[in-house]
Amino acid sequence: MKKKLALSLISFLHIIGYSQQSDVPVILFQNTLIQTNPATVGLNYKQALNAVYHQDHLISDYNVSANLNYAVRPDSARYGIGLSYMYDNWYDYGIKDERTQVLLLHYAHHFRLGGSSVLSIGVSGGVRFQKFDYYWIVSQSPTIPLLSSNEKQARFQCNAGIALHLKNFNTGFSVTQLNSPKYNIDKNSYTIVKPDYWFFADYTFVLPARFELKPQLQVVTDAAEVQPYTSLMVTYNKRFWAGANYAPDLYAGGMAGIAIREKYRIGMVYGTYNSKLYNSKIGRMFEVVLAFVLK
């Protein structure tokens, strides 16, 4: 039965091609905003460098991603520049193995609105590498032979966004994969990475006794489905922080971290999946972030 399903899937791909699932954002999305909205480059910090490692374990799926981001706003300048790299490997046992790498250069121009308020418009461009391996599902075979495979393919990718920074509030809207890059699966089939539309917002409430409360929201849609991601973070003395992460019909988790001298940060997330998106599979996720920021 599984073999027939695989045959049907590949036959369908051979006829019309298909659109690839959107990139899944990391849980601590505030650390990778420049990848989804280039207007955030240099918006809140003079310098920001971070690395994020993410793992998903589902019943038959396994995902590993790594993100490296750097942004700088030169002194007295009204612009920010940045560089980001993302690696993602999604393996669905016995069906597919997809690997993605994205290297982007970002630029944002800042328009001062008075006081600490800034309106920013940003663009980014770079290269997206994609590789696909698909497998026959043969239950009697000790190994799973390849059904189709290809060499790593490189395509241009561009993003654009707008963001607004106020004293305790940030928000923005952006579009990624504007040019809808197309990749060949084999000689007769292909995949298209559709544009994604992103919205984010956060607000910092200053509370008594050196506490701060920060709700954060990120929403992504490909114009067909909408997925919100939320988090609520409590910070004490600008040093210790903890909170919760939740995405409807996707995951729930907790996070905690520490800041050293308000410049060096380390944090982690652990949570569980129970999602229709992943065919109601139950799994777990883990994420860790290391960061350096200079205001």
The 8 nearest C-alpha neighbors of each residue, nearest first, counted from 0:
[[1, 3, 2, 4, 5, 136, 137, 6],
 [2, 0, 4, 3, 136, 5, 137, 138],
 [1, 3, 5, 136, 4, 0, 6, 137],
 [4, 2, 6, 0, 1, 5, 7, 8],
 [3, 5, 1, 7, 2, 6, 8, 0],
 [4, 6, 2, 8, 3, 7, 1, 9],
 [7, 5, 3, 9, 4, 8, 10, 2],
 [6, 8, 4, 10, 5, 9, 3, 11],
 [9, 7, 5, 11, 10, 6, 4, 12],
 [8, 10, 12, 6, 11, 7, 13, 5],
 [11, 9, 13, 7, 12, 8, 6, 14],
 [10, 12, 8, 14, 9, 13, 7, 15],
 [13, 11, 16, 9, 14, 10, 188, 15],
 [14, 12, 188, 10, 187, 11, 15, 9],
 [13, 15, 11, 12, 16, 10, 188, 187],
 [16, 14, 12, 13, 11, 17, 188, 189],
 [17, 15, 12, 189, 188, 190, 13, 14],
 [18, 16, 190, 12, 191, 19, 15, 189],
 [19, 17, 191, 190, 192, 193, 20, 16],
 [18, 20, 192, 191, 190, 21, 17, 193],
 [19, 21, 22, 18, 192, 193, 23, 221],
 [22, 20, 23, 19, 195, 192, 193, 221],
 [21, 23, 24, 20, 195, 87, 19, 192],
 [22, 24, 21, 25, 20, 26, 219, 87],
 [25, 23, 22, 26, 28, 31, 27, 35],
 [24, 26, 28, 27, 23, 53, 31, 286],
 [25, 27, 28, 24, 244, 286, 268, 228],
 [28, 26, 29, 25, 30, 31, 268, 288],
 [29, 27, 30, 25, 26, 31, 32, 24],
 [28, 30, 32, 27, 31, 215, 26, 33],
 [31, 29, 28, 32, 27, 49, 51, 33],
 [30, 32, 28, 33, 29, 34, 68, 35],
 [33, 31, 35, 34, 29, 36, 30, 28],
 [32, 34, 37, 36, 35, 31, 39, 40],
 [35, 33, 32, 31, 36, 37, 83, 103],
 [34, 36, 32, 33, 175, 37, 173, 197],
 [37, 35, 33, 160, 173, 38, 32, 34],
 [38, 36, 33, 121, 39, 122, 105, 40],
 [37, 39, 121, 120, 107, 161, 160, 119],
 [40, 38, 42, 37, 33, 36, 41, 162],
 [41, 39, 79, 42, 38, 70, 37, 107],
 [42, 40, 79, 72, 71, 44, 43, 45],
 [41, 43, 39, 40, 44, 164, 119, 79],
 [44, 42, 41, 294, 45, 39, 164, 40],
 [45, 43, 294, 46, 41, 293, 42, 47],
 [44, 46, 72, 294, 71, 293, 41, 73],
 [47, 45, 71, 293, 44, 292, 70, 72],
 [46, 48, 292, 70, 69, 291, 44, 293],
 [49, 47, 69, 291, 290, 68, 292, 70],
 [50, 48, 290, 68, 289, 67, 291, 51],
 [49, 51, 67, 289, 66, 288, 290, 68],
 [50, 52, 288, 66, 65, 287, 53, 67],
 [53, 51, 65, 287, 286, 64, 288, 66],
 [52, 54, 286, 64, 63, 285, 65, 51],
 [55, 53, 63, 285, 284, 62, 286, 64],
 [54, 56, 284, 62, 61, 283, 57, 63],
 [57, 55, 61, 283, 282, 284, 60, 62],
 [56, 58, 282, 60, 59, 281, 61, 280],
 [57, 59, 60, 280, 282, 281, 56, 61],
 [58, 60, 92, 57, 91, 61, 56, 90],
 [61, 59, 91, 57, 90, 58, 92, 56],
 [60, 62, 56, 90, 55, 89, 57, 91],
 [61, 63, 89, 55, 88, 54, 90, 64],
 [64, 62, 54, 88, 53, 87, 55, 89],
 [63, 65, 87, 53, 86, 52, 88, 54],
 [64, 66, 52, 86, 51, 85, 53, 87],
 [67, 65, 85, 51, 50, 84, 86, 52],
 [66, 68, 50, 84, 83, 49, 85, 51],
 [69, 67, 83, 49, 48, 82, 84, 50],
 [68, 70, 48, 82, 81, 47, 83, 49],
 [71, 69, 81, 47, 46, 40, 80, 41],
 [70, 72, 46, 45, 41, 79, 80, 81],
 [71, 73, 79, 45, 41, 78, 46, 74],
 [74, 72, 76, 71, 75, 45, 79, 78],
 [73, 75, 76, 72, 45, 77, 71, 78],
 [76, 74, 73, 77, 72, 78, 45, 79],
 [77, 75, 73, 74, 78, 72, 79, 109],
 [78, 76, 109, 108, 75, 110, 79, 72],
 [77, 79, 108, 109, 107, 76, 72, 80],
 [78, 80, 72, 41, 107, 40, 71, 106],
 [81, 79, 106, 105, 71, 70, 40, 107],
 [82, 80, 70, 105, 69, 104, 40, 71],
 [81, 83, 104, 69, 103, 68, 105, 70],
 [84, 82, 68, 103, 67, 102, 69, 34],
 [83, 85, 102, 67, 101, 66, 68, 103],
 [84, 86, 66, 101, 100, 65, 67, 87],
 [87, 85, 100, 65, 64, 99, 66, 101],
 [86, 88, 64, 99, 98, 63, 100, 89],
 [89, 87, 98, 63, 62, 97, 64, 99],
 [90, 88, 62, 97, 96, 61, 98, 87],
 [91, 89, 96, 61, 60, 92, 95, 62],
 [92, 90, 60, 95, 94, 59, 93, 96],
 [93, 91, 59, 94, 90, 60, 95, 96],
 [92, 94, 136, 134, 91, 95, 143, 135],
 [95, 93, 134, 91, 92, 133, 136, 135],
 [96, 94, 133, 91, 132, 134, 90, 97],
 [95, 97, 90, 132, 89, 131, 91, 133],
 [98, 96, 131, 89, 88, 130, 90, 95],
 [99, 97, 88, 130, 87, 129, 89, 131],
 [100, 98, 129, 87, 128, 86, 88, 130],
 [99, 101, 86, 128, 85, 127, 87, 129],
 [102, 100, 127, 85, 84, 126, 128, 103],
 [101, 103, 84, 126, 125, 83, 127, 85],
 [104, 102, 125, 83, 124, 82, 123, 105],
 [103, 105, 82, 123, 124, 81, 125, 83],
 [106, 104, 123, 81, 80, 37, 122, 82],
 [105, 107, 80, 121, 122, 79, 123, 81],
 [108, 106, 121, 38, 79, 78, 120, 40],
 [109, 107, 78, 120, 119, 77, 121, 79],
 [108, 110, 119, 77, 78, 118, 117, 111],
 [109, 111, 118, 117, 119, 112, 108, 77],
 [110, 112, 117, 113, 116, 109, 118, 115],
 [113, 111, 116, 117, 110, 114, 118, 115],
 [114, 112, 116, 111, 115, 117, 110, 165],
 [113, 115, 116, 112, 111, 117, 166, 165],
 [114, 116, 166, 165, 113, 117, 164, 112],
 [115, 117, 165, 112, 164, 114, 113, 111],
 [118, 116, 111, 164, 112, 110, 163, 109],
 [117, 119, 163, 110, 109, 162, 111, 164],
 [118, 120, 109, 162, 38, 108, 161, 110],
 [121, 119, 161, 38, 107, 108, 160, 162],
 [122, 120, 38, 107, 37, 160, 106, 159],
 [123, 121, 159, 37, 106, 158, 105, 160],
 [124, 122, 105, 158, 104, 157, 37, 106],
 [125, 123, 157, 103, 104, 156, 158, 105],
 [126, 124, 103, 156, 102, 155, 104, 157],
 [125, 127, 155, 102, 154, 156, 101, 153],
 [126, 128, 101, 154, 153, 100, 155, 156],
 [129, 127, 153, 100, 152, 99, 101, 151],
 [128, 130, 99, 152, 151, 98, 127, 153],
 [129, 131, 151, 98, 97, 150, 152, 149],
 [132, 130, 97, 96, 148, 149, 184, 133],
 [131, 133, 148, 96, 95, 147, 97, 134],
 [132, 134, 95, 147, 146, 94, 145, 148],
 [135, 133, 145, 146, 94, 93, 144, 95],
 [134, 136, 146, 144, 137, 145, 143, 2],
 [135, 137, 2, 93, 1, 134, 138, 143],
 [138, 136, 140, 139, 135, 2, 143, 1],
 [137, 139, 140, 136, 141, 143, 1, 2],
 [140, 138, 137, 141, 142, 136, 143, 2],
 [139, 141, 142, 137, 138, 143, 144, 136],
 [142, 140, 139, 143, 138, 137, 144, 136],
 [143, 141, 140, 144, 137, 139, 138, 93],
 [142, 144, 135, 134, 93, 140, 137, 145],
 [145, 143, 134, 135, 142, 146, 136, 137],
 [146, 144, 134, 147, 133, 135, 143, 148],
 [145, 147, 134, 135, 133, 144, 148, 132],
 [148, 146, 133, 145, 132, 185, 134, 149],
 [149, 147, 132, 131, 133, 185, 145, 184],
 [150, 148, 131, 184, 185, 130, 151, 132],
 [149, 151, 152, 130, 148, 131, 129, 184],
 [150, 152, 130, 129, 128, 149, 153, 131],
 [153, 151, 129, 128, 150, 130, 154, 182],
 [154, 152, 128, 127, 126, 129, 151, 155],
 [155, 153, 127, 126, 180, 156, 128, 152],
 [154, 156, 126, 125, 127, 157, 180, 153],
 [157, 155, 125, 176, 124, 126, 127, 178],
 [156, 158, 124, 123, 176, 177, 178, 175],
 [159, 157, 175, 123, 122, 174, 177, 176],
 [160, 158, 122, 174, 173, 121, 37, 123],
 [161, 159, 173, 36, 121, 38, 172, 37],
 [160, 162, 120, 38, 171, 172, 119, 121],
 [163, 161, 171, 119, 38, 170, 118, 39],
 [162, 164, 118, 170, 169, 117, 171, 119],
 [163, 165, 169, 117, 116, 168, 118, 162],
 [166, 164, 116, 168, 167, 115, 169, 163],
 [165, 167, 168, 115, 116, 164, 169, 114],
 [168, 166, 203, 202, 165, 169, 204, 164],
 [167, 169, 202, 165, 201, 166, 164, 203],
 [170, 168, 164, 201, 200, 163, 165, 202],
 [169, 171, 200, 199, 163, 162, 201, 164],
 [172, 170, 162, 199, 161, 198, 163, 200],
 [171, 173, 198, 161, 197, 160, 162, 199],
 [174, 172, 160, 197, 36, 159, 196, 161],
 [173, 175, 196, 159, 195, 158, 197, 160],
 [174, 176, 158, 195, 177, 194, 35, 157],
 [177, 175, 194, 179, 178, 156, 157, 158],
 [178, 176, 175, 194, 179, 157, 158, 174],
 [177, 179, 176, 180, 156, 157, 194, 155],
 [180, 178, 193, 192, 176, 177, 194, 191],
 [181, 179, 192, 178, 191, 154, 182, 156],
 [180, 182, 191, 190, 192, 179, 183, 189],
 [183, 181, 190, 189, 191, 184, 180, 152],
 [182, 184, 189, 185, 188, 190, 181, 186],
 [185, 183, 189, 188, 131, 182, 149, 190],
 [184, 186, 183, 188, 187, 149, 147, 148],
 [187, 185, 188, 183, 184, 189, 13, 149],
 [186, 188, 13, 185, 189, 14, 184, 183],
 [189, 187, 13, 16, 12, 184, 185, 183],
 [188, 190, 183, 16, 184, 182, 17, 191],
 [189, 191, 17, 182, 18, 16, 181, 19],
 [192, 190, 181, 18, 19, 193, 180, 179],
 [193, 191, 19, 179, 180, 18, 181, 190],
 [192, 194, 179, 191, 195, 176, 18, 221],
 [195, 193, 176, 177, 175, 179, 221, 174],
 [194, 196, 221, 175, 174, 220, 193, 197],
 [197, 195, 174, 220, 219, 173, 221, 175],
 [198, 196, 219, 173, 172, 218, 174, 195],
 [199, 197, 172, 218, 217, 171, 219, 173],
 [198, 200, 217, 170, 216, 171, 218, 172],
 [199, 201, 170, 216, 169, 215, 171, 217],
 [202, 200, 215, 169, 214, 168, 216, 170],
 [201, 203, 168, 167, 213, 214, 204, 169],
 [204, 202, 213, 167, 212, 205, 211, 168],
 [203, 205, 212, 211, 206, 213, 202, 167],
 [204, 206, 211, 203, 210, 212, 207, 209],
 [207, 205, 210, 211, 204, 209, 208, 212],
 [206, 208, 209, 210, 205, 211, 204, 235],
 [207, 209, 210, 206, 236, 235, 211, 205],
 [210, 208, 236, 207, 235, 206, 211, 237],
 [209, 211, 235, 206, 208, 234, 207, 236],
 [212, 210, 205, 234, 206, 204, 233, 235],
 [211, 213, 233, 204, 203, 232, 234, 205],
 [212, 214, 203, 232, 202, 231, 204, 233],
 [215, 213, 231, 201, 230, 202, 232, 212],
 [216, 214, 201, 230, 229, 200, 231, 213],
 [215, 217, 229, 200, 199, 228, 201, 230],
 [216, 218, 199, 228, 198, 227, 229, 200],
 [219, 217, 227, 198, 197, 226, 228, 199],
 [220, 218, 197, 226, 196, 225, 227, 195],
 [221, 219, 225, 196, 222, 224, 195, 226],
 [220, 222, 195, 223, 224, 196, 194, 193],
 [223, 221, 220, 224, 225, 196, 195, 194],
 [222, 224, 221, 220, 225, 195, 226, 219],
 [225, 223, 220, 222, 221, 226, 219, 195],
 [224, 226, 220, 219, 227, 223, 218, 221],
 [225, 227, 219, 218, 220, 228, 224, 246],
 [228, 226, 218, 217, 246, 219, 229, 225],
 [229, 227, 246, 217, 216, 218, 245, 226],
 [230, 228, 216, 245, 215, 244, 246, 217],
 [229, 231, 244, 215, 243, 214, 245, 232],
 [230, 232, 214, 242, 243, 213, 215, 244],
 [231, 233, 242, 213, 241, 212, 214, 230],
 [232, 234, 212, 240, 241, 211, 242, 213],
 [235, 233, 240, 211, 239, 210, 237, 212],
 [234, 236, 210, 239, 237, 209, 238, 240],
 [235, 237, 209, 238, 210, 234, 239, 211],
 [238, 236, 235, 234, 239, 261, 258, 209],
 [237, 239, 258, 236, 257, 235, 259, 240],
 [240, 238, 257, 235, 234, 256, 258, 237],
 [239, 241, 234, 256, 233, 255, 257, 235],
 [242, 240, 255, 254, 233, 232, 256, 234],
 [241, 243, 232, 254, 231, 253, 233, 255],
 [242, 244, 253, 231, 230, 252, 254, 245],
 [245, 243, 230, 252, 251, 229, 253, 231],
 [244, 246, 251, 229, 250, 228, 230, 252],
 [245, 247, 228, 249, 250, 227, 229, 248],
 [248, 246, 249, 245, 250, 227, 228, 226],
 [249, 247, 274, 246, 275, 250, 273, 276],
 [248, 250, 274, 246, 247, 272, 273, 276],
 [251, 249, 272, 246, 271, 245, 273, 248],
 [252, 250, 245, 270, 244, 271, 246, 272],
 [270, 253, 251, 244, 269, 243, 271, 245],
 [252, 254, 243, 268, 269, 242, 244, 270],
 [255, 253, 268, 242, 241, 267, 243, 269],
 [256, 254, 241, 240, 266, 267, 242, 268],
 [257, 255, 266, 240, 265, 239, 241, 267],
 [256, 258, 239, 238, 265, 264, 240, 266],
 [259, 257, 264, 238, 261, 263, 239, 260],
 [258, 260, 263, 261, 262, 264, 257, 238],
 [259, 261, 262, 258, 263, 238, 264, 237],
 [262, 260, 259, 258, 263, 238, 237, 264],
 [263, 261, 292, 260, 291, 259, 293, 264],
 [264, 262, 291, 259, 258, 290, 261, 260],
 [265, 263, 258, 290, 289, 257, 259, 291],
 [264, 266, 289, 256, 288, 257, 290, 258],
 [265, 267, 256, 288, 255, 287, 257, 264],
 [266, 268, 287, 286, 254, 255, 288, 256],
 [269, 267, 254, 286, 285, 253, 287, 270],
 [270, 268, 285, 252, 253, 284, 254, 286],
 [252, 269, 271, 284, 251, 283, 253, 268],
 [270, 272, 283, 250, 282, 251, 284, 252],
 [273, 271, 250, 282, 281, 283, 249, 274],
 [274, 272, 281, 279, 249, 280, 250, 248],
 [273, 275, 249, 279, 248, 276, 277, 272],
 [274, 276, 279, 278, 277, 248, 273, 249],
 [275, 277, 274, 278, 249, 279, 248, 280],
 [276, 278, 275, 274, 279, 280, 273, 249],
 [277, 279, 275, 280, 276, 274, 273, 281],
 [280, 278, 275, 274, 277, 273, 281, 276],
 [281, 279, 278, 277, 273, 58, 274, 57],
 [280, 282, 273, 272, 57, 279, 58, 283],
 [283, 281, 57, 272, 56, 271, 58, 280],
 [284, 282, 271, 56, 272, 270, 55, 57],
 [283, 285, 55, 270, 54, 269, 271, 56],
 [284, 286, 269, 54, 268, 53, 55, 270],
 [285, 287, 53, 268, 267, 52, 54, 269],
 [286, 288, 267, 52, 266, 51, 268, 53],
 [287, 289, 51, 266, 265, 50, 267, 52],
 [290, 288, 265, 50, 49, 264, 51, 266],
 [291, 289, 49, 264, 48, 263, 265, 50],
 [290, 292, 263, 48, 262, 47, 49, 264],
 [293, 291, 47, 262, 46, 48, 294, 290],
 [292, 294, 46, 45, 44, 262, 47, 291],
 [293, 44, 45, 292, 46, 43, 262, 47]]
